């Protein structure tokens, strides 16, 4: 990348008159710098290491001493914004096609094995740059606007959230599903039927784009997360107790999760533990006696101890509520797909 292009893209100011006019690559970590690279000095203390490793240019945003006048020193107002503009230009040059989706679909995609022509990403601008800077031309990128800076992508395509209903569910329980998709039978997969529409959005994208994939074990994605416990609320192995806590932090999912539980577990006693700010959700629940509102998270464990239930949907917190003083166990997940 030529020096004048870097200055134009980053809105930077060249504070010296260097001999160098072109850079081989843009690098964020001093230890990874090679001769000819442009170093983004998020950590100013590593500038000297970058120079020793052969940096031809330094982009910085805080007052910095010029220790080598032969290389380019470029001052920017905001180094994150400067990197974002450089990355956006890089992705345009690579003809990247970006699809945006919701958080659940993205977190499922992050844990699916696919070919290199597809990548799912999230994180801050530095994390995104590390993942995206060296990707091949024409790569397909999947992202969620709430989990990363959407401004690095141009001409994005939004995935529809509509239900395709091409997944044929053969058998299901609350947390386990056997289904057929694209003539492949997935037997007794530990994924709740609640998430099948989200999984189908992802599989439909793969099918349309001709991307090969393999489902593997999924780690928890922080939504509708089931934890089996005993009466003392010690965490137990998946499926080994008749008391299940289901945690949900995202208020946008509450209504659909309530409707799902109301439809699927009519045989069981279900408790809904909602923050007082979500009192409007009470109208979605058939039996008002199954609802307890809390004002403070410290009230939740006492609510659970004082009420009989098989399933408890606990809204506004995650399973770290149970971190003390309960025993540890392996990670539990609704997405243990193989």
DOLORO-371719 format. One record per residue (C-alpha): x, y, z; residue number from 1. Coordinates in steps of 0.02 Angstrom, whole numbers, always signed. Example, Ala and Ser with C-alpha at 12.3 -4.5 7.8 and 13.67 -1.06 7.14 Angstrom:
2
@east->+615 | north->-225 | up->+390 | n->1
@east->+684 | north->-53 | up->+357 | n->2
This chain:
338
@east->+0 | north->+0 | up->+0 | n->1
@east->+70 | north->+169 | up->-50 | n->2
@east->+102 | north->+302 | up->+82 | n->3
@east->-13 | north->+430 | up->-1 | n->4
@east->-156 | north->+302 | up->+0 | n->5
@east->-130 | north->+267 | up->+184 | n->6
@east->-136 | north->+453 | up->+224 | n->7
@east->-295 | north->+476 | up->+122 | n->8
@east->-384 | north->+326 | up->+199 | n->9
@east->-337 | north->+361 | up->+380 | n->10
@east->-352 | north->+551 | up->+372 | n->11
@east->-177 | north->+546 | up->+445 | n->12
@east->-44 | north->+678 | up->+457 | n->13
@east->+135 | north->+637 | up->+405 | n->14
@east->+241 | north->+717 | up->+540 | n->15
@east->+411 | north->+690 | up->+458 | n->16
@east->+490 | north->+671 | up->+285 | n->17
@east->+528 | north->+486 | up->+269 | n->18
@east->+625 | north->+395 | up->+133 | n->19
@east->+494 | north->+255 | up->+120 | n->20
@east->+344 | north->+274 | up->+5 | n->21
@east->+261 | north->+103 | up->+10 | n->22
@east->+216 | north->-31 | up->+138 | n->23
@east->+206 | north->-219 | up->+118 | n->24
@east->+70 | north->-253 | up->+247 | n->25
@east->-25 | north->-181 | up->+395 | n->26
@east->+19 | north->-264 | up->+561 | n->27
@east->-54 | north->-244 | up->+736 | n->28
@east->+72 | north->-341 | up->+841 | n->29
@east->+253 | north->-286 | up->+852 | n->30
@east->+319 | north->-464 | up->+862 | n->31
@east->+235 | north->-503 | up->+694 | n->32
@east->+311 | north->-354 | up->+602 | n->33
@east->+424 | north->-393 | up->+455 | n->34
@east->+531 | north->-280 | up->+348 | n->35
@east->+421 | north->-158 | up->+252 | n->36
@east->+266 | north->-170 | up->+361 | n->37
@east->+157 | north->-28 | up->+426 | n->38
@east->+133 | north->-45 | up->+615 | n->39
@east->-29 | north->+9 | up->+700 | n->40
@east->+30 | north->+67 | up->+872 | n->41
@east->-117 | north->+24 | up->+983 | n->42
@east->+17 | north->-11 | up->+1113 | n->43
@east->+142 | north->+133 | up->+1103 | n->44
@east->+267 | north->+40 | up->+1213 | n->45
@east->+295 | north->-86 | up->+1073 | n->46
@east->+343 | north->+41 | up->+940 | n->47
@east->+531 | north->+15 | up->+964 | n->48
@east->+510 | north->-173 | up->+946 | n->49
@east->+413 | north->-146 | up->+784 | n->50
@east->+553 | north->-34 | up->+717 | n->51
@east->+686 | north->-162 | up->+763 | n->52
@east->+585 | north->-294 | up->+669 | n->53
@east->+587 | north->-188 | up->+512 | n->54
@east->+432 | north->-76 | up->+515 | n->55
@east->+431 | north->+53 | up->+375 | n->56
@east->+294 | north->+156 | up->+455 | n->57
@east->+207 | north->+190 | up->+621 | n->58
@east->+27 | north->+246 | up->+642 | n->59
@east->-2 | north->+322 | up->+814 | n->60
@east->-131 | north->+430 | up->+902 | n->61
@east->-45 | north->+485 | up->+1063 | n->62
@east->+110 | north->+596 | up->+1082 | n->63
@east->+259 | north->+491 | up->+1025 | n->64
@east->+445 | north->+527 | up->+1004 | n->65
@east->+511 | north->+502 | up->+828 | n->66
@east->+657 | north->+382 | up->+851 | n->67
@east->+693 | north->+344 | up->+668 | n->68
@east->+669 | north->+483 | up->+542 | n->69
@east->+691 | north->+370 | up->+391 | n->70
@east->+525 | north->+281 | up->+416 | n->71
@east->+351 | north->+359 | up->+405 | n->72
@east->+269 | north->+425 | up->+562 | n->73
@east->+82 | north->+452 | up->+537 | n->74
@east->-22 | north->+535 | up->+671 | n->75
@east->-210 | north->+501 | up->+672 | n->76
@east->-348 | north->+566 | up->+783 | n->77
@east->-418 | north->+393 | up->+819 | n->78
@east->-317 | north->+237 | up->+782 | n->79
@east->-468 | north->+121 | up->+785 | n->80
@east->-556 | north->+226 | up->+654 | n->81
@east->-398 | north->+229 | up->+551 | n->82
@east->-385 | north->+39 | up->+554 | n->83
@east->-570 | north->+24 | up->+512 | n->84
@east->-547 | north->+130 | up->+354 | n->85
@east->-394 | north->+29 | up->+302 | n->86
@east->-486 | north->-136 | up->+329 | n->87
@east->-640 | north->-77 | up->+236 | n->88
@east->-532 | north->-29 | up->+86 | n->89
@east->-444 | north->-197 | up->+97 | n->90
@east->-609 | north->-293 | up->+94 | n->91
@east->-674 | north->-192 | up->-53 | n->92
@east->-515 | north->-232 | up->-147 | n->93
@east->-538 | north->-418 | up->-108 | n->94
@east->-719 | north->-415 | up->-171 | n->95
@east->-786 | north->-483 | up->-7 | n->96
@east->-972 | north->-524 | up->+1 | n->97
@east->-1042 | north->-493 | up->+176 | n->98
@east->-1204 | north->-565 | up->+247 | n->99
@east->-1278 | north->-497 | up->+407 | n->100
@east->-1386 | north->-598 | up->+524 | n->101
@east->-1445 | north->-608 | up->+705 | n->102
@east->-1338 | north->-656 | up->+853 | n->103
@east->-1400 | north->-836 | up->+870 | n->104
@east->-1370 | north->-882 | up->+688 | n->105
@east->-1197 | north->-805 | up->+696 | n->106
@east->-1147 | north->-897 | up->+855 | n->107
@east->-1205 | north->-1060 | up->+779 | n->108
@east->-1103 | north->-1022 | up->+623 | n->109
@east->-947 | north->-988 | up->+725 | n->110
@east->-950 | north->-1169 | up->+782 | n->111
@east->-982 | north->-1254 | up->+615 | n->112
@east->-837 | north->-1323 | up->+514 | n->113
@east->-842 | north->-1250 | up->+338 | n->114
@east->-728 | north->-1227 | up->+189 | n->115
@east->-608 | north->-1080 | up->+189 | n->116
@east->-716 | north->-979 | up->+70 | n->117
@east->-836 | north->-943 | up->+214 | n->118
@east->-799 | north->-859 | up->+380 | n->119
@east->-909 | north->-801 | up->+525 | n->120
@east->-838 | north->-657 | up->+629 | n->121
@east->-870 | north->-552 | up->+782 | n->122
@east->-767 | north->-442 | up->+897 | n->123
@east->-683 | north->-273 | up->+904 | n->124
@east->-592 | north->-194 | up->+758 | n->125
@east->-424 | north->-271 | up->+805 | n->126
@east->-499 | north->-446 | up->+816 | n->127
@east->-589 | north->-422 | up->+650 | n->128
@east->-431 | north->-362 | up->+566 | n->129
@east->-333 | north->-514 | up->+622 | n->130
@east->-467 | north->-628 | up->+550 | n->131
@east->-504 | north->-534 | up->+390 | n->132
@east->-345 | north->-450 | up->+330 | n->133
@east->-271 | north->-603 | up->+245 | n->134
@east->-430 | north->-690 | up->+185 | n->135
@east->-440 | north->-742 | up->+3 | n->136
@east->-526 | north->-639 | up->-129 | n->137
@east->-712 | north->-677 | up->-146 | n->138
@east->-729 | north->-746 | up->+30 | n->139
@east->-905 | north->-744 | up->+102 | n->140
@east->-916 | north->-663 | up->+274 | n->141
@east->-1059 | north->-683 | up->+399 | n->142
@east->-1076 | north->-553 | up->+538 | n->143
@east->-1200 | north->-483 | up->+663 | n->144
@east->-1214 | north->-292 | up->+672 | n->145
@east->-1234 | north->-296 | up->+862 | n->146
@east->-1074 | north->-399 | up->+886 | n->147
@east->-952 | north->-303 | up->+776 | n->148
@east->-930 | north->-138 | up->+685 | n->149
@east->-1042 | north->-154 | up->+533 | n->150
@east->-960 | north->-4 | up->+449 | n->151
@east->-812 | north->-107 | up->+391 | n->152
@east->-925 | north->-197 | up->+267 | n->153
@east->-1003 | north->-120 | up->+111 | n->154
@east->-1147 | north->-183 | up->+4 | n->155
@east->-1205 | north->-306 | up->+137 | n->156
@east->-1343 | north->-434 | up->+110 | n->157
@east->-1466 | north->-462 | up->+252 | n->158
@east->-1520 | north->-640 | up->+287 | n->159
@east->-1707 | north->-662 | up->+308 | n->160
@east->-1768 | north->-723 | up->+477 | n->161
@east->-1920 | north->-807 | up->+400 | n->162
@east->-1949 | north->-991 | up->+433 | n->163
@east->-1905 | north->-1097 | up->+281 | n->164
@east->-1982 | north->-1255 | up->+356 | n->165
@east->-1868 | north->-1368 | up->+256 | n->166
@east->-1807 | north->-1456 | up->+413 | n->167
@east->-1912 | north->-1610 | up->+444 | n->168
@east->-1918 | north->-1643 | up->+631 | n->169
@east->-1938 | north->-1830 | up->+660 | n->170
@east->-1936 | north->-1832 | up->+849 | n->171
@east->-1910 | north->-1703 | up->+985 | n->172
@east->-1903 | north->-1668 | up->+1170 | n->173
@east->-1875 | north->-1499 | up->+1251 | n->174
@east->-1687 | north->-1508 | up->+1227 | n->175
@east->-1661 | north->-1643 | up->+1097 | n->176
@east->-1709 | north->-1655 | up->+914 | n->177
@east->-1698 | north->-1785 | up->+775 | n->178
@east->-1718 | north->-1705 | up->+605 | n->179
@east->-1686 | north->-1721 | up->+420 | n->180
@east->-1612 | north->-1581 | up->+315 | n->181
@east->-1558 | north->-1594 | up->+134 | n->182
@east->-1579 | north->-1784 | up->+140 | n->183
@east->-1462 | north->-1800 | up->+290 | n->184
@east->-1531 | north->-1875 | up->+450 | n->185
@east->-1468 | north->-1799 | up->+613 | n->186
@east->-1522 | north->-1919 | up->+750 | n->187
@east->-1552 | north->-1866 | up->+931 | n->188
@east->-1453 | north->-1707 | up->+922 | n->189
@east->-1441 | north->-1609 | up->+1084 | n->190
@east->-1517 | north->-1452 | up->+1014 | n->191
@east->-1683 | north->-1383 | up->+1072 | n->192
@east->-1821 | north->-1373 | up->+942 | n->193
@east->-1828 | north->-1189 | up->+990 | n->194
@east->-1666 | north->-1162 | up->+894 | n->195
@east->-1706 | north->-1264 | up->+739 | n->196
@east->-1771 | north->-1112 | up->+641 | n->197
@east->-1607 | north->-1020 | up->+677 | n->198
@east->-1504 | north->-1170 | up->+627 | n->199
@east->-1605 | north->-1187 | up->+468 | n->200
@east->-1568 | north->-1008 | up->+417 | n->201
@east->-1384 | north->-1052 | up->+424 | n->202
@east->-1401 | north->-1218 | up->+334 | n->203
@east->-1508 | north->-1136 | up->+200 | n->204
@east->-1370 | north->-1008 | up->+170 | n->205
@east->-1241 | north->-1145 | up->+152 | n->206
@east->-1352 | north->-1239 | up->+31 | n->207
@east->-1387 | north->-1087 | up->-78 | n->208
@east->-1203 | north->-1038 | up->-85 | n->209
@east->-1142 | north->-1216 | up->-112 | n->210
@east->-1035 | north->-1213 | up->+45 | n->211
@east->-987 | north->-1380 | up->+118 | n->212
@east->-1003 | north->-1393 | up->+307 | n->213
@east->-996 | north->-1513 | up->+453 | n->214
@east->-1092 | north->-1497 | up->+615 | n->215
@east->-988 | north->-1526 | up->+770 | n->216
@east->-1009 | north->-1504 | up->+956 | n->217
@east->-1079 | north->-1332 | up->+995 | n->218
@east->-1032 | north->-1237 | up->+1151 | n->219
@east->-1163 | north->-1132 | up->+1244 | n->220
@east->-1213 | north->-973 | up->+1153 | n->221
@east->-1284 | north->-882 | up->+1305 | n->222
@east->-1466 | north->-898 | up->+1253 | n->223
@east->-1600 | north->-1018 | up->+1317 | n->224
@east->-1461 | north->-1108 | up->+1409 | n->225
@east->-1518 | north->-1259 | up->+1510 | n->226
@east->-1436 | north->-1308 | up->+1674 | n->227
@east->-1493 | north->-1465 | up->+1767 | n->228
@east->-1486 | north->-1447 | up->+1956 | n->229
@east->-1536 | north->-1538 | up->+2114 | n->230
@east->-1640 | north->-1467 | up->+2257 | n->231
@east->-1486 | north->-1379 | up->+2326 | n->232
@east->-1457 | north->-1300 | up->+2155 | n->233
@east->-1295 | north->-1392 | up->+2129 | n->234
@east->-1265 | north->-1415 | up->+1944 | n->235
@east->-1289 | north->-1593 | up->+1884 | n->236
@east->-1250 | north->-1686 | up->+1722 | n->237
@east->-1364 | north->-1653 | up->+1575 | n->238
@east->-1525 | north->-1753 | up->+1590 | n->239
@east->-1489 | north->-1822 | up->+1764 | n->240
@east->-1613 | north->-1719 | up->+1866 | n->241
@east->-1794 | north->-1666 | up->+1854 | n->242
@east->-1759 | north->-1483 | up->+1893 | n->243
@east->-1699 | north->-1374 | up->+1749 | n->244
@east->-1652 | north->-1191 | up->+1751 | n->245
@east->-1659 | north->-1102 | up->+1582 | n->246
@east->-1564 | north->-937 | up->+1573 | n->247
@east->-1598 | north->-796 | up->+1452 | n->248
@east->-1519 | north->-622 | up->+1455 | n->249
@east->-1592 | north->-552 | up->+1293 | n->250
@east->-1760 | north->-470 | up->+1320 | n->251
@east->-1799 | north->-482 | up->+1133 | n->252
@east->-1811 | north->-672 | up->+1147 | n->253
@east->-1922 | north->-683 | up->+1300 | n->254
@east->-2089 | north->-685 | up->+1212 | n->255
@east->-2042 | north->-821 | up->+1088 | n->256
@east->-1965 | north->-927 | up->+1227 | n->257
@east->-2121 | north->-911 | up->+1334 | n->258
@east->-2232 | north->-962 | up->+1189 | n->259
@east->-2117 | north->-1110 | up->+1154 | n->260
@east->-2124 | north->-1171 | up->+1334 | n->261
@east->-2311 | north->-1143 | up->+1346 | n->262
@east->-2333 | north->-1252 | up->+1192 | n->263
@east->-2205 | north->-1389 | up->+1225 | n->264
@east->-2211 | north->-1425 | up->+1412 | n->265
@east->-2394 | north->-1426 | up->+1457 | n->266
@east->-2363 | north->-1583 | up->+1560 | n->267
@east->-2237 | north->-1498 | up->+1676 | n->268
@east->-2236 | north->-1362 | up->+1807 | n->269
@east->-2148 | north->-1213 | up->+1729 | n->270
@east->-2094 | north->-1061 | up->+1830 | n->271
@east->-2060 | north->-893 | up->+1747 | n->272
@east->-1940 | north->-782 | up->+1844 | n->273
@east->-1944 | north->-611 | up->+1761 | n->274
@east->-1871 | north->-441 | up->+1807 | n->275
@east->-2004 | north->-316 | up->+1858 | n->276
@east->-1963 | north->-216 | up->+1701 | n->277
@east->-2037 | north->-360 | up->+1600 | n->278
@east->-2205 | north->-366 | up->+1688 | n->279
@east->-2294 | north->-345 | up->+1521 | n->280
@east->-2237 | north->-521 | up->+1477 | n->281
@east->-2354 | north->-589 | up->+1611 | n->282
@east->-2497 | north->-575 | up->+1487 | n->283
@east->-2411 | north->-704 | up->+1376 | n->284
@east->-2420 | north->-837 | up->+1511 | n->285
@east->-2575 | north->-943 | up->+1534 | n->286
@east->-2562 | north->-967 | up->+1721 | n->287
@east->-2518 | north->-805 | up->+1811 | n->288
@east->-2472 | north->-906 | up->+1967 | n->289
@east->-2321 | north->-972 | up->+1871 | n->290
@east->-2244 | north->-797 | up->+1863 | n->291
@east->-2132 | north->-716 | up->+1994 | n->292
@east->-2059 | north->-543 | up->+1965 | n->293
@east->-1897 | north->-489 | up->+2046 | n->294
@east->-1824 | north->-317 | up->+2075 | n->295
@east->-1648 | north->-371 | up->+2121 | n->296
@east->-1547 | north->-518 | up->+2056 | n->297
@east->-1507 | north->-566 | up->+2235 | n->298
@east->-1689 | north->-618 | up->+2254 | n->299
@east->-1683 | north->-752 | up->+2119 | n->300
@east->-1609 | north->-898 | up->+2216 | n->301
@east->-1734 | north->-873 | up->+2357 | n->302
@east->-1875 | north->-871 | up->+2229 | n->303
@east->-1814 | north->-1036 | up->+2158 | n->304
@east->-1801 | north->-1114 | up->+2331 | n->305
@east->-1976 | north->-1060 | up->+2379 | n->306
@east->-2066 | north->-1123 | up->+2223 | n->307
@east->-2099 | north->-1296 | up->+2153 | n->308
@east->-2058 | north->-1320 | up->+1969 | n->309
@east->-1985 | north->-1436 | up->+1838 | n->310
@east->-1925 | north->-1296 | up->+1724 | n->311
@east->-1886 | north->-1117 | up->+1770 | n->312
@east->-1857 | north->-985 | up->+1636 | n->313
@east->-1747 | north->-854 | up->+1720 | n->314
@east->-1737 | north->-692 | up->+1623 | n->315
@east->-1607 | north->-555 | up->+1637 | n->316
@east->-1461 | north->-657 | up->+1706 | n->317
@east->-1347 | north->-798 | up->+1649 | n->318
@east->-1292 | north->-958 | up->+1736 | n->319
@east->-1154 | north->-867 | up->+1830 | n->320
@east->-1294 | north->-841 | up->+1956 | n->321
@east->-1254 | north->-1018 | up->+2011 | n->322
@east->-1066 | north->-995 | up->+2020 | n->323
@east->-1060 | north->-986 | up->+2208 | n->324
@east->-1045 | north->-1097 | up->+2304 | n->325
@east->-1099 | north->-1236 | up->+2188 | n->326
@east->-994 | north->-1380 | up->+2122 | n->327
@east->-917 | north->-1372 | up->+1950 | n->328
@east->-961 | north->-1485 | up->+1804 | n->329
@east->-929 | north->-1501 | up->+1620 | n->330
@east->-1005 | north->-1367 | up->+1510 | n->331
@east->-1189 | north->-1400 | up->+1477 | n->332
@east->-1263 | north->-1350 | up->+1311 | n->333
@east->-1418 | north->-1366 | up->+1206 | n->334
@east->-1304 | north->-1374 | up->+1055 | n->335
@east->-1202 | north->-1533 | up->+1075 | n->336
@east->-1214 | north->-1575 | up->+889 | n->337
@east->-1100 | north->-1707 | up->+815 | n->338
